[in-house]
């Protein structure tokens, strides 16, 4: 059922992040204080500013719960799938509580004496084997073999991505990223690796997905611009399924980008495929099929080779962002040893690796005994994402709001320009200028497109898996849409 409640904007802050913002402001102010400056390095002082404010705010607030915290924040600015906990929590509890009874436990307990000592820095053999098998099935559709010995398992996708960038490029060199892009890439690339983010301007034509596909011409323009400024591009970073646009790149787009990158000297391609298992619409819905960069290689009868790399994690497809498990696949032998050494700083704990090994090592699902548990969970997740997408877009259609046709991930990219006023220079006013931005601080609580490196017209990303979103309805009211 669709429950639409009208809330008059009367100073009541529906999405308040005031407390977290105040704390972060105090912290930054303290670091700027002269008495403390001598005790904090320059890079230490600069690091907090690299993380988008919406992320630092979002992780410090008390989130909404209809029963225990009705005054909490409706968190719309962090990509977490909270719809499949009923699948994951019982499964993980079962693994942890009765490891010896697990069909794939081999009689061993979940936590053995050897687990209290140092492990291989790039991940235990059991964990790497389980992750490799899963990536081969889900990312590659069985089309490309993922060798566990070419995997590095680390504490989240951002950790393994940062390590990979650290190994591929030197400080001051650049990473090409088609925009709009995941805002935290700025932090991942700049905080310690000290790389330059090189946004690739893409959008052309009307408001449709194909207008956001990267092209060789767009990449060449960004590449030439960087060189003219004395910056050497070393990496092309692609996000597919795309965050924040919510669609998969077609095979021909990936192939064009890869071909272009290979025409350059010492330019690597990283394919961030963290949402590969969160595809919920198909070609029957007008969506391009999910295609991994590894699948592009397989269809060409070649290997990824030393200059193309994959990253993936359990944070999105498995909604396990708290476990901090990411994986990097590379066939580049020259960087494998450096990556293993760098990963010493962000290893995954032995108990977590043991849980992941069991979780990904399939057993039959009790509810559907002919189906493996992971496959059953993935189907349930896709169905729930599709349901939320359909219900959300129905609301947007009722309101006459345009959006990009999506089919993967947790995002919907919508056009809110009609709700914003424009100054003489063109871009929308920052706050209190239109029916959206003036509504009790909504712009501050959602992800501002300027922090996602959007174009001059403002768009906002909505994370729809919560089933709750905020829409502006005129200048006087705020519509709280609750999808039950």
Buried (B, 14 or more C-beta within 10 A) or exposed (E): EEEEEEBEBEEEBBBBBEEBBEEBEEEEEEBEEEEEEEEBEEEEBEBBBBBBBBBBBBEBBBBBEEEEEEEBBBBBBBBBBEBBEEBBEEBBEBBBEEBEEBEEBEEEEBBEEEBEEEBEBBBBBBBBBBBBBBBBBBBBBEBBEBEBEBBBBBBBBBBBBBBBBBBBBEEEBBBBBBBBBBBBBBBBBBBBBBBBBBBBBBBEEEBEBEEBBBBBEBBBEBBEBBEEEEBBBBBBBBBBBBBBBBBBBBBEBBBBBBEBBBEBEEBBBBBBBBBBBBBBBBEEEEBBEBBBBBBBBBEEEEEBEEBBBBBBBBBBBBBBBEBBBBBBBBBBEEBBEBBBEBBEEBBBBBEBBBBBBBBBBBBEBEEEEEBBBBBBBBEBBBEBBBBBBEBBBEBBEEBEBBBBBBBBBBBBBBBBBEBBEBEEEEEBBEEEBBBBBBBBBBBBBBBBBBBBBBBEBBBBBBBBBBBBBBBBBEEEBBBBBBBE
